[in-house]
């Protein structure tokens, strides 16, 4: 359809030419007016798509005045066709917001282009208006309050239901801050004000209290409006009164709490008598799980004598009264029980029933309660395995049965490796989820005749009736393989291993106490042998367990009385053999006997003493290092080993900062050594390492090459140094494989711009190898064995006195080179 155009031109010949031109372009000319008054009347009657307006017209009204009236009253687009372009005329023309201004004379193609662009602009404008109307209709329908806050101009405007919700005026006005802020609670005022200042997106549910004093629940969203052209930045907010929704939710929560907590069994069925929901009391009463009864016919499921369709029809006639009476019901296991039942109708349209609510009370509730209490007493709530009471009961039963039948049986004791680290580092919720996954995998692995139980914590037992030792080791092997598969616990992917002890009846014990003790000893033997394995009991293991318990007792006493000392092993720069610091190494002498760290450190980790010991080591090392730096006026760095359990403690960063402040040791002179095992939880490790870097300390990965690290992991970690494990150094350069590993680690550190330290250096050939391949520093018996504080201080006196008399690095090496081996 051709667009309809009205011409307003006082010169008849010009108007006729213009009409012919427009018709040649395919437009329909609906009117030709010579005056402004005539143009307004014609536009009101004909409603053209566009008006071509001359400025100087017949009569008393100018074209600009007529255009302004048409634009404001009729909303019809105007394009000026005139020979005038003086400033005063342009200013008058601008007031009508024309869609074009074409100066005479003009070419036909100019006219065509101007008209088409004006019509296209009008079409787009109408679509915008349409969308705005739809938007405002949606706002009104959804009863939304809209507000706009121009911070630069301090201008606030409300729209929609804003006034009704807040009781505030909606017209634009100058405000120092959004006026509804004062209607919020003080805490929400501060929070929202800060969020508005941050200019981000805000979504919140809060209450406002209008001046009438009645609090209103509102759901609020605020979004930063990006300025367009010359506009200033604004914030657009939406308010919705959700008081009724909150009340409904509260009522639903109350009803849900009643539904869940009431002692009466309640089941909801639809008009076809199919189960839609049931509360815990009903499930406990009938023995069904919710999944088992959903969608099932309630009469087939519950009633011994089924209700007929006519029965339910009669209930629908009772409406509010419903039905009640005594019926005979049945449990899932077929057991029948008398119940008092009442049924009421739910009808959404007040005509046809949609659901029925059945309340059912077991009149044999005392017996039911006893059964339920019995189940709770013998099962673990977290994993749904049996608990230690079930273990004691079933173990006694199976031992008696095995003695009567002359059969064999086994007992497996499963303990997860490193579970305390996971539980402390990732949180108890993740630890609980992990235990549930472990329990499920145990269930999937054992035979139907086996009895798995959770003894407590991360300890599980499996009773294996009628089983040989070969049967039990086969089960243990399957468990090891099953549990090593990655597990998903909350948002973490975790690999966990276990140690398993196996005890057999009758060869390892004929009583429950002896079998439990034997399985415990075998499990500890598995842990001592490297974990991630199973061991079958033999008599020698019992003494090892007793020795470990004695060691734990002595260790606790040593912690209490602080019987530990620190020894320090010098750290030497490979390039010129200059002393740059030392590593603090923990030592324990018990009854005149040195206990190796490899013996007592794992025990300290298992029994939870490592955090207290580690804190003492950090404190003592910082104090002594700062004392020597002050005494000798030389910046010597001290390296301190940090256990995984220390590293994941929530306040570890604060403890490190506190010890540095207390001792006065500059942060850059403290290096914390962690093992690769802390990188199992990569995201947590990243966060902790960044916090430590913020303190100013450096971090090294100790015993590198023996654990979990890779270049993909290292490149994202805030670490400063890798330490090559002594197991790779001891056979270097003699063994080609170990030399290749050392070279690869050095190259890896260089590629990542990390420092590199070699541990356990004992031979000159090893030093030469390290120097040749670009290693930074080393430590080991080639230079010095670890020294106690007094010996190290004496050594430092000798070292610095020699250095002061030897101005060049070469003389320093000569003076402190070979004789150092005497310090071993």
N, C-alpha and C positions, 0 to 999 in steps of 0.2 A: 504494500500500500504506500502511495506517494505521501511524503510529508506535507502537511498543510501550513502554508505561510501567509501571513498578513503583511501587506505593504502599507507604510505610513509615509506619504510623499505628497507635498503640496503642489509640485509641478506635474501637470497631467501627462505631458509627453514623456518626462523622465520615468513616471510611474508606469506608463504603458510599455516603454522599452524594458523596464525592469521585469514586468510581468512576463513579457515574451521570452526574455532571457531565462527566467526561472522555469517557465514551462519547457523550454528547450533542454533544461537540465533535469527534467523529470519531476519537478515539484508542482504541487497544486496551490494556486493562489486563491485564497478564500475571500479576500477583501482588499480594497485599495482606499485608504483613508487619507484625507488632506489635513485634518486638524487633530489636536491631541484629544479633545473631548470625544470626537467620533471614533478615534482609535481605541479609547477605553471602552466605549459602549460595544463596539464590534468585537473586541477581544473577550469581553464578558459573555457575549452571546455565542460566538463561534468557537472559542477556545482553540486557537491555532497552535501548532507545534512550535512556531517561531515567529517573531515580529521583526521586520526590517524597518528601522526607525530613522527618519531624517530629523535633524535637530531644529531647524527653523521651519515652523508650520503655520498654517492659517489659524486665525483665532487668537485667543489670549494665552493659550497654554503651549509651552515649548515642548520639544521632543524629549528633553531630559526629564521634565516634570511628569509627562505622560508615562515615560518608561519607568520612573520611580514608583508611580502609582500602580502600574501593571505588575511590576516585580513584587511589590509588597502585598497587594490585595489579590492578585490572580496567579502569581507565581508562574508567569510565562516568560521564557527567556527572550532577551532583546539583543539584537545586533544593530549598532549604529552605522548608517550609510550617509556620510556627510562630507562636505568640502572644507569643514572648519576643524582646526586642531589647536586653537589657542588654549593657553593654560587655564583660563577661567572656565572655558567650555569643558575641557577635559576633567576638571575638578567636579563640575556639575554632573558630568556623565558617569564618573566613577561611583557616585552615590547609589546608582541603580544597579551596580554590579553587573554590567553588560557581559554578554558572552562573546562580543567581538566589536571592533571599531575599524571600519573600512573607509578609507579616504577616497573621495571621488576626484578624478575619474579612476576607475578600476577596470581590470580585465575580467572577462567572463570566468576564467579559471581561478582568479583570486576570489571572486564572489562564491564560486562553487566550493572552493576549499574552506572559506570562512564559514559558510552555512553548514557544511558537513561536520566540521570540527565542533561547531556550536551545538549541533544536534547530538553528536557523540558525547560531548561533555554533559549535556542535559540528561541523556540516558544514564550515564554513569552516576550523575548526581541524584537522579530519582532512585537508582538502585541503592545508593548509600542511604538515602532517606528511608527507603523501604526497610533496609536492614536495621537502621536506627529505631524505626517504629517496632519492628519485630523484637529487637533487643529490649526496648522499654516495655513491650507487652510481656516478654518473658520475665523481666524484672518484677513487673507488677504481679504477674501470675505466681511467681515464686516468692513474692513478698520480700524482696531483697532491698536492703538499704544501701545506696551507693554514695560514696563520698570521694571528694577530690581535694588534695592538699598541695598547694603550690607554695613550697617553702621560700622560694626566692621573693615572691610577691606577698607572702604571708596571707594568702587568699584561700579560704575554705568554702566548699560548696557541697550541699547534700542533695540527693535525688531519691526517687522511688519511695521506699518505706523508711528512709532514714529518720524522718521526723517522727513517724509513728513509733518506731522502735526506741529512739533515744529521748524523745520529747524536746529535741532541739530544733531551732529554725533551720530551713534548708537553703534559703537564698544566699548568694555569694556575699561574703563579709570578710573583713580583715580580722585575722586572729593570730596571736603569737604562736599558738600550737593548736592542733586539732582539738576542738572543744569537748569532744566526747571522752578525752583522756581523763578528765576530772571525774567522770562517772565510774571509772574503774576502781577496783581495789588498789591500794597503794603499791603493793608488790607488782601487780599487773601493769600499773601505770609505768613504773620504772622499766620493767621488762620490754613493754611495747615501745616506749619512748626510745630506748636504746636500739631496738630493732629498726625503728624508723630512721634513726640517725645512721645506722649501718647501711641503709638503703638496699636491703636484700628482700627476699620474699618472706612474708610472715603468714603463718597459718596458726590460729589459736582458738581455743574455746575458753570463754571467761564469762564473768557476770558484769553487768553494768547496772547502776542504780540511778534511774532518772530522777528528776526533781520531785516527782510524786512519791518517791520513797520505796517503790516496789521493785525489787531486784529482778532483772531479766537475764536469762541465759542467752548468750549470743555466740554464733560461730563467725569468726572474722578472718578474712584473707586480705592481705595488702601486697601490692606488686608495684615495683618501680616502673614508671612510665618514661620510656626513653624520649627525650625531646626531639621534635621534628622542626627543621628549619630554624626559625628564630624563637621557638618556644623555650620556656624554662622547664627544668626537670620537675616532675610531679609524682605524687604517690596516689594510686587509686586503691580504694578499699571497698570491700563488700561486707555487709552485715546481714545476718539472718537471725531472727528470733527463733531459738530452738528450745524455748522453755517447755513447750508441750512435749517435744521429743525427749527432753531430759526427764520430764516427769514420767513419760511412758517407759523410758529405759529403766528408770528407778523402780517403777512398778513391775516391769518385766524381771528386773534383777531380784526384786523381793519375791515375786512369784517363782522365779527360777530357783532361788535359795530354798523356798518352801518345798518346791518340787524335788530338789536334790536332797534336802536334809530331813524331810518328814519321815517318820517311821512307817507310815502307811504306804503300801505299794500302790503306785499309780501307773496306768498304762493308757496311752492315747491310740485310738483306732479310727480309721476313716469309715465312710458310709458303707464300704464293702467289708467291714470288720477286719481289715488288715492292719497290723501293728505299725504305727508311725513313730512312736517314742515310748520310753519307759524310764522310770526313775530308778536310782540305785536300790531303793528299798524293794521294789518289785523284782529287780534282777537278783538281789540276794534271796528273796523269798522263793523264787521259782528255780534258781540255779542256772538260768539261761544267761548268756551274754547278750548285749544289745544287738550285736551283729547277727546272732543266731535267730532273733525273733523279729527283726525288721522285715516287714512285708509278709509275715506269716498270719494265717487266720487265727484270731484269738481263741475261737472255740476249739479248733483242732489242737491248739497249743496248751490251753489252760484248763478248760472245763471238761470234767468227766462226763457230765450230761450237758450236751451242747445246747446253747440258746438258739431258737429258731429265728428265721427272718421276721416272722410275725411278732416275736418278742421285742425285737429292736424297733419295729414299726409302732408297737404300743408305747414304747418309751418316747418316740418322737411326738406322740400325742400328749404326753405328760408335760412337755416343755420344761418349765422351771422346777417342777417337783422331782422328776427323774424316778428311778427305781432303786430299791435296796432290798437285800435279803441274803439268806445264807445259801451258799452253793458249795459243792465239792470240787476242789481244784486238784491239779496234779503238777508235780515238779518235773523238771527235765528228766530226772532219773526214773520217772514213773511213780514215785511215791505220792499217795493221795493225802490231802489234808483239807480240813474244813476251813472255810474262809467267809468272812462277812464282806459282802460286796455291794457297792452302790454305783449306779451308772447314771450319768447325766448327759444331756445333749448339748452340742455346740452347733449353732446355726448362724451363718454369716448374713443370710438374707431374711432371717426370721421366718423362713418358709420350709426349705428343705434342709435336712441334717447334713452337715459336712463332716463332723467328727463326734465321737463319743469318748467321754472320760470315764475310765473305770477305776474306782478305788477299791483296793483289796487288802483286807487285814487278816493275817494268819492268826487264827485263834490258838494255834500251837506255838506261839512266839517264843516261849521259854526254851523249847527244844531247838527251835531255829537259831536262837541267840547262842546257845551252847555250841551248835555246829559251826556257826560263823566265827565265834571266838576261838574255837579249835583250829580253824583254818588260818586265822590271823597269827595264832601263836606259833605255828610250825612253818610259816613261809616268810621269806624276805620281801618286804614291800617294794623295794626298788627293782629287783631283778626278777621277782616272782619265782625264784628257785626256793627250795627248802632252806631253812635256817639252821643254826647250830643245835636247836632243840630237836629238829627233825633228824639231824645227823646223829645225835646221841641215841635217839629212839630207834632209828632204822639200823644203825650200826649194831646195837644190842640184839635186835631181831635177827639180822643177817648172820651174826656170829653164832647165835643159838641155832639157827637153821643149818649153818655149815657144820657145826659140831654134831648135830643130830644125823645129818646126811653123809658125813665124812667127806664133804666137798671142800674145795678151795675158794677163796675170794681175795680180792685186792682192794686197796685203798689208795687213791691218788690225791696228793696235796698239790694244788696249783697256786703259785704266787706270781703276780704280774711283776715284771722287771721295770723299775723306774716309775711306778705309778705315782708315788708321792710327788715327783717332779712335775708330772702332768697335772696332777690335782692342784698343786700350789701355783704352777705357772699359768695354766689356762683357766683355772677356776673350778669350784666344786660342781657347778652345773655341768661343765664339760666332763669332769671326772665321773659324775653319776651317769651321764649318757654313755660314756665309754664302758662302764661296768655293765650297763644293760646290753650293749652290743656283745661284750665278752660272754655274758650269760647266755645270750641267744646262740652264739657260736658253739658254746659248750653243749647246749641242748641239741644242736644240729649234728654234733660229732659223736655223742655217746650212743650206746645201744638203748633199746626200749627198756631193757631190764636194769640198766644202770640208774643210780640215784645221785643226781648232781645237787649240791647245796652251796650256798654262799655262807662261809663261816664268819665273815666280817671283813670290812675294809676291802682289800683287793685279794683276799684269800678264799679259795674255793676247794671243796672236797668232792670226790666222786667215789661212791661205793659201787664196786663191781662184783655182784654175786656170781657164783659158779664160774669163776674166771681163773685162768692160768696166768703165770707171769708173762707168757708170750701175748696173751690177750691184752693184758694191762699195758705192756710196752707199745703194742700196736695202737691202742687208744691214745696213749701219751704222744706218740709220733704224729697221729692225725691232729691232735690238739695243737701241737707246736706249729704245724703247717697251717692250720686254719687260723690261728690267732695272729700269725705273722702277716696275714693279708691286711692291706690298709683299711682302716676303719674311719667312718664318717661320724664325728661326734659334734653336734651343733654345727659351727662353721669351720671346724678344723678337720683336716685329714691326718690321722695319727697311725703310726706303725708301732705296735706294742708286742713285746715278746714275753715269754713266761719261763719260769723254772718249775719243774715238776718232780716231786718225790713219790716213789712207789714203795708201798709196804704190802707184804703178802701174808695171808693166814694159811697155814699155821706157823710157817717157818720163821716169821719175824715177830710174832706175838699172838697170843690166844685171847687177849683181852682188848677192849676198846682203847684203854689207856696206853697199852704198849704199842698197838698198831698206829695210833695217832702220833706217838712220840717217834716211832720209826719213820713214818712218812715225813714228819717234820725234819728229822735229821737228814733224810735223803734229799729233801728239797733244798736245805742249806748247802749240802754238798754240790748240788747242781749249780747253785749260785756261785759258790766258791770256785767252781771249775770253769766259770766264764759265762754263766747264765745261758738262756736260750737253749736249754737241753733238759733231759730227764735223767734221773739216777734212781737205781733200785737200791734199797737199804742193804748195808752190811754192818757188822758190829763196830768197825773202826769209825764209822760216821758219828756215832753217839758221842764219842770223846771229843770230836771236832766241834760239835754243837755246844757241848759243855764249856770247851775252851773259849769259844766265841762269846758265850754269855759272861764268862769270867772277864774277858777282855772288855766287854761293854761296861761292866760294873766298874772296872778300874779306870776306864776312859771317862766315865761320868764323874768319878772322884777327881781325876786330873783336871777336868774342866772347872769343877767347883773350886779347886785349890790352885788353879793356874800353874800346873806343872809343865807347861810347854815353854820352849825357847825358839828363837829364830836364828838360823844360820844364813849366811849371805854368800852367794857365789858371784864373783866378779863377772861383768859383761865387758868384753874386749872388742874394740874396733879392729876388724880384719886388716884394713889397709895399713895401719901403722902401730898396731898393738897397744893403743892408748886405752886406758880405763875410762869407761863412760858411765858405769853404774854397776848395779848388782841385783840379783834376784833373791827375794826373801823366801827361805825354805823352812817349813815347819818341822820341828823335831820334838820328840817325846821320849823321855827317859823314865822308865818305870822300874823301881826297885834296883837301880843301877844298871838296868838293861835297856839298850836303845831299841825302841819299837819302830820298825820301818814305816814310813808314811803309807806305803802300799798296803800295809796290814791294817792300820787303824783308821785311815781316811774313809774307806768303804763302810766300816762299822759306824763311824760318826755320821755318814750320810744316811744310813739305814735307820739309825735310832734318833735322828733329828737333832744332833748336836753340832752339825757342821756350820750352821749359821752363827752360833755363838762363838765357835772357834775361829771362823773366818773373820768375824768382826774384831776379835782380839788381834789377829794377825795384821789386819789392815791398820788398826790403831797403832800397834807397836812399830810396824815398819815405817809408817809416816813420821812418828816421833823420832826414831833413831836416825832415819835418813836426813831429816832436817837438822838434827844435832851435828851430824858429820859435815853436812854442807856448810853449816855456820862455822864449825871449828876449822875446816880446811879451806873455806872461801872458794869452793869449787862446786859447780852444779852437777852432782851425781844423781842419775835417775835410779829409782827403785822400782822393781817389777814385783807385783803381788799376785799370786794365784787366787782366782775367785771360783768358788764352786757353782755349779749350775743352780743349786737351791738358793744361794745368796743372790745370784744374778737376777732371778725372777721375782725376788721380793719386791713388794710394791714401793717400799721406801728406800731401795738400794741407792738410788742417786743421791737422796738427801743424806744418807749415812756417809757416802764418800765425801760429799761436800763438807759435812760436819767435821770429819776427821782431818781433812786438809786445813780447815779453818783452825781447829784446835791445835794442830801441830805446827802450823805456819809453813808447811811444805808447799811450794808453788805447784799448782796443778800440773804444769807441763813436765814436772819431774816425777810424776807417778804414772806407771803403766800397769794396767790391769790385764792379767792373762786369763783368758777363758778357753774352754775346750770346744771342739766342734760340736759336741752334743747339744749345746744351747741353741744351735741353729735349727733344731727340729721344728720349733715353732718360729718360722721365719719372720712373720709380721711383728710378733711381740719382740723378737730380738732386734729388729730394725729400730723399733721405737725406743727400747732401752739404750741401745748404742748411741742414738741421737741425743738422748738425755745426758749420757755420760760425756759425749763430745761437748755438749753445752757447758758442762762443768769445767772442761779444759784438760782432762786427762787423756792419755793415749790408751789404745786397746790393742792387744796382740792375741792372735789365735795360737794357743799352745798345742804342741804335739801334732802339728799340721800334717795331714796326709794319712791319718789313721782313722778318720771319722767320716762326716757327712758333707764336707764342703765341696764346692765346685766353683768354676769361674763364674757361672751364671749367678750363683748365690753371692760370691765375694764382691762382685762388681757393684752390688747394691748396698753393701754393708759399710758402716762408718768405722772401719778398723784401720789400724796404722801399720801393723807388722804381722808377719807370719813367722812361726818358730818351727824349724825342721826337727821332727822327732829324732831322738838319739838312735832309734832302731834303724834309721836310714844312714846315719853318720858312722856307726861303729864299723861297718864293713866297706866304707868309702876311703880311698878310691879302689880298693882291692877287688871288690865285686862290681862288675859292670852294671848289673841291674840296680843296685843301690845308688851307684853314681849317677845313673840316668834319672832316677827318681829325684835325687837332690838337684840336679841341673834343671829338671822340669819345674820344681817348686821355686827355685831361684828365678827362672825366666817368668813364671807366673806372677811372682811378686813384683818383678820389675815392670811387667806389662800393665799391672794395676797400680803402679807407682806406690808400692808398699815397701816398708823396710823388711829385712830378712835376717833372722838369727838362727844359727846352728847350735844345737844342744849336744852335750856329750862328746866334745872334741878332746881327744887324748893323744893324738900323734901329730908330729910336724907335717907329715904328708897330708893329713886332713886339712890343716891350716893352709897349706899351699894350694890344695884343691879348691878350697873355699875362696881364697884370694884370686885364683885364676878365673873362677866362674862368677865373680862379682858379688859374693855374699858380703853383707854389711858388718855383722857382728857375730861373735861366738862366745860360748861359755863351756867349761869342762875342765877336767883334771889336767889337761895340757898346760893350762894357765894356773888354775887354783882349784882345790877342793872347796866346798862350802865351809865358811869360817863362822864361829860364833861372834857375838858383838865385840867382845874384848879383843879377840884375835884379829878381826877385821880392822878395828880402830888402830891396833899396832901396825898392821900392814899398811894402812893408809898413811900413817906417819912416815914409814919408810919410803913409801911410793912417792909422796909429795916432796919429801926432802931430796930424794934422788932426782925428781923431775925439776926442782928448782935449781939444782946444780947442773942440769943438762938442758940447755936452751933449745936444742933441735930435737925433732921427733926421732931421728936415727939414734942419737945418744940415749934418748929415753928407752928405746927398744933394747939397746945394748945393755943398759944398766938394769933393765927389769925383765929381760928376755929369759934366758935359760935358768937362772936361779929361781924363777917362779915355780918350776916343777918341784922344788923342795917344799912348796906349800901344800902339796897334796896331802 
